[in-house]
Amino acid sequence: KYLEPIPQRKSAVSLACLTVVTRKLRIYMVLPENEVILEASSRWVYCEFLEDAGLELKMPQLTIATAIVFCHRFYAWQPRSKTRLDIFSIATASLFLAGKVEETPKPLREVVRISYLVQFKNDHERAAKEIFQKDCYLERQDDILEAERIILHTLGFEFNVEHPYRHLLNAVKRVTRAQTVNESLSRGLAQVAWNFANDRSE
């Protein structure tokens, strides 16, 4: 399965989302304009990467959302300039950690290989050859394990993440039981609300 090209999905992170993130960073973080744009772009990149890698690993949306929150928290405390590891190593480690926290773990070997293929999906053939070479695989694995240790210490081993999904589904069930809207509209309402919840986590 590793030899199959990673499909080019429509980005889950919209340009509008990037604009909102940029505006929020400009308000809440004392950064020069060029650094604000760079920070917002980095968040866009790792959110899209986590979405693609999580789907390829067949992880639940809840686990992917938890990984995104871990990344947001990490970079809120740890500026990119202060760690030698790139955003893909940090994001992959966040996904690996989120799988354990949400009790949907994936083997490290699978996470390492799939995440590498997703990162280099535009050159899949070369990436597939590289990640099956022992040196490349071990280097990537070491980076992810190091990133996981750094994330654990940066977050202070605080893994509690309350997502809106459970509250959202309960609200939709109450609306359906009250027969405020018909079943078809209820499903549509649930989907729109779910999409808003996903955009919020990103």
Disulfide bonds with the S-S distance in Angstrom:
none
